[in-house]
Structures are given as C-alpha cells and as structure tokens.
Amino acid sequence: MNSIENPVLPGYHPDPSILRVEDNYYIAVSTFEWFPGVQIYQSKDLRNWELLGYPLTETSQLDMVGNIDSGGVWAPCLSYSEGKFYLIYTDVKSRRGAFKDTHNYLVTAEDINGPWSDPVYLNSSGFDPSLFHEEDGSKWLLNMIWDHRKGTNSFAGIALQEFSVKDNQLVGPIKNIFKGTKLGLTEAPHIYKQRGYYYLVTAEGGTGYNHAVTIARSRNLAGPYEVDPTNPILTSNDDDELQKAGHASLVETQEGEWYMAHLCGRPVKEKKCVLGRETALQKCYWTDDDWIRVENGPSPQVKIKAPDLKPAPVPEQGEQDDFSTTSLKHYWNSLRRPFSEEWMSLHERPGHLRLKGQESMSSLHKQSMVARRLESIHVELETCLDFRPDNFQQMAGLIIYYDTTDYVYLRITHDENNGSVLGIIQSKHGQYDELLKQDISLPIQNYYYLRASIEEERLTFYYSLDGEQWETVVSEIDYTHLSDDDADLIRFTGTFVGMTVQDLSGQLKYADFKYFSYKKL
C-alpha cells in the first residue's frame, strides 16, 4: 500500500493548519517563544515535507522579548483567497492565573515565500484565531473566547466577526456561535463549507491526554450548530502509539480525497513526551448523511493510505552544519529575538558561528542560543568550539533545552584555581544543580569537542580534546523533565538541542563554533 507514516512532522510541531493551493500542500505550525515565528512546510504528496521557512522574521511582525515560557505564537491559521495568502496568529504575553493576554494579528503575502506584510491587529478576546473565506468574498474571523471570571467556563465559546479587507479591520457585531460539547475546553475553531453545510471543527478536552477533535454543522455561518452525534471523531485511547490527538484542520486533495492534520504526542517514559507535540495526518471520508469521519477512527493511526499523487523527492535532511554559508539554515532558531550582529555572526570568523554571551538560561530577554528541534529519541549530537573564558560568569557549550526552568547543559567555564573547566548544569523545575562533584580541568588549546547521545529517556555527555578519543562526562541522565508533561503549569513546546553562550559579567565574551552535527541513530 502507498502509505504515510505518522508523525509526518516529528518533534515539536504543534497545532497544524493545513492548506492546499493548486498542487502544493502547506502546513503552518506554532512556534511559541522561538524565533522566527510560524514554521511553514510544503509537500507535493502529503508524505514528504520540506521546511520552506518562516513568515514572521522581523520584530515589527513579532516582538517577543520578555514573553513568558510557552507564550508567543499560538495556533497559526494559514488560508488562501483570490491570489493572496492569509496568516492569522496569536502573540500570547501572559497565561498564568485567571488572565490571558492574547493578541491576534493578520499578515498577508502574494507568495508563500514572502515578503509578508506587517501585521494588522485584530483583537485580544481569546486565542486560536482562524479566517474563513465565504463564497461571496466576505471574510470572517473566529477565535475561542477566554472568560477570566470566577465561576464561569473559561473556554466560553467561539466568537465570529467579519473582517473588512477594505478597512483592514474587524467590523460589525461579535457573535458567540458555539459553546462546545460536554467534553469542554472548546478551542481551535476552523470552518469548512461543504455539501450545503458550514462544518465547525474544534479541539476539546484540553491539549493533553484527553485531547479530541469534535465536529458541528449548520446551514448558516452564524449557527445554530448541530453537534455530530458520534463525537469525538478523533481522540486517543490509552494504548494508542499516538497520544494527545486533537487540534485538527482539513484539506481536500486534487482527486477529492480528504485528510485531517492534527497534533499528537509520543510518550517516552511515564507519559512524558520529550519531543513535544508533533503533527500527524489521518485519512477521512464522508458518510451518506454528510458527516466527515476518520478512517479506522476515532483512534489515530500510525500508518495511513496515501493519496493518489505522484511521490515527491525526499527533502535533504542536513546532518552537519559547518557554518560556511552567509545565513543560518532554516532549521535553526533563537529564543524570543531575531538573529542579529548584536549577539551572533557568521562572518566575523569565516567557517564559524560566533555567539556573543549575554544573559543567563533563565532570561526571557537576551539569551545567546542557536538551537534546533529534537525530532528523534535516538540521536547523537556533536559540536566543536573555541572558547577562552576569563571568569566563572562566562560559559559556553552544548545544551539540551526545554525552557528557562528545564535544561541540561554541558558547559565550559573558568575556575579561579583550575582555569578552563568542563561541567554539567541541570535545571529541573527551576532547581539549579551541577552534576559533577568536581569539574574537569581542560588544557589551553584552540578547540574542544562536545558530544551528547540520546537514547529514549537517557542522555549521555562526552568530551574530546582532539575529536578522536572521547571520554564520558556523565552517562544516562534522565532528561524527561524536558517535556510538556513534567511541570505544574501546562506548557506547550518541546526539546531543542544546540549551542549557547553566556556572559553574566556583561563583557560579551564570545565562543566560536566550528560545526554542529545532528545524527539520527
């Protein structure tokens, strides 16, 4: 069988918004506090996906310095109408306690590769916005409504309001068109017009192990909406390989087949998903009474039937970056701010990535970190750096990172008695620790080699002075606290791996990285 293996986007790729324009398929996913904002993938066959890039590349489009962990870009919606791409997204500024500050914006482009416009502010009444394009040319914004009041349903329903292209703003009355089902936590609305109905797809049950996709329909855009009697149409059972199935969007192929993109998670240990929430596809069909169903549902399937499309070439997956290009490769990201000469450079020392140390791993503002998604639990990571610290406040090395409270960091620093030393910092739920009883003294030389091996829930660090002979630093560290599921407050990203430098003295001490290798085992 011509098949698709799930997840199609492994690693941290949540909240997929899928779209077809002619023969091209696109998926946009959330990026939260990682910059640039919103990843867009492209495919010709729904099986092989290539990262095109990011529409939100400037601070004029996305200013996240100071944003909280798991804030930033939530649940983008990508759509297309009359020769123009529309991207709606939320920039979440706060989410603790009763209140959520959720600002919704719209950017547009005539080409998927940009340039994308500066944002148009829409509203702040809730998150998960999407845009529905009516046949008459009118456009309608949907988003969930957040109710902060005591004793109310915080997920208060789905708001509908018209967006005026002429005025470039929302106009007219706001109507709550759907207050959800008994599953509750109603969010992630998308509307599709088919077979004389408006179909409202929502996520319910919360974006954890009770996550689900529900459907309702109406003859009128503003409702009332009839709930599918078989809801949820997608959700995970306890023994499914793909857990947390929910937050879905739909696409129709050129041949009239239907597919659903949705997020999922794959637990490694004790229901902890260190890769974060990933993107999967399910094949769908229509019933005689005009409801859409998931084939073999409601459980998500790992292997599904692929559409009858010409197979596309498998995109190249770069395993090693030697920093010989003039700009960073697409898979690299930074925290909350753009790449800039203020803190990184590819030309000051050609053939190297220079990172200038600024704030600590706890900072919500100016971290000097370049990292990529961990997309497998069987990988080997390696880097080589030239770093000459002068004091203990200067650090550089290889980091396995979830957020400001959870990371494991193989770092080089300076000790007053021993000069340059190598050690491991682990922050678990915000509690700082150093894993070695005594840091390893390093000789003065040009390069140091650092390596990490990840095998399921176990992380092992190594170092070398010549890149040939390797010594174990610490073996089999349990790093599963780097997951959505291991914190008191729910969080939404995933594990990143990469390079980082700190200079807490404010002197901008830099480290030069010669390469970074990511090898799937």
Secondary structure, DSSP 4 states (H G I P E B T S, - for coil): --EEESPSB-SS--S-EEEEETTEEEEEE--BTEESB-EEEEESSSSS-EEEE-SB-STTT---TTPPTT-EEEEEEEEEETTEEEEEEEEEEE-STT--EEEEEEEEESSTT-PPPPPEEEE-S-S--EEEE-TTS-EEEEEEEE--STTS-SEEEEEEEEEETTTTEEEEEEEEEE---TT---EEEEEEEETTEEEEEEEES-SSTT-EEEEEEESSTT-PPEEPTT--SEE--TT-SSEEEEEEEEEE-TTS-EEEEEEEE--SBTTB-TT-SEEEEEEEEE-TTS-EEETT-SSPPSEEEPPSSPPPPPPP---EE---SSS--TT-BEESS---TTTEESSSSTTSEEEE-BS-TT-SS--EEEEEE---SEEEEEEEEE----STTEEEEEEEEEETTEEEEEEEEEETTTEEEEEEEEEETTEEEE--SSPEE----S-EEEEEEEETTEEEEEEESSSSS-EEEEEEEE-TTSSTTSSSS------EEEEEEEETTSS--EEEEEEEEEEE-
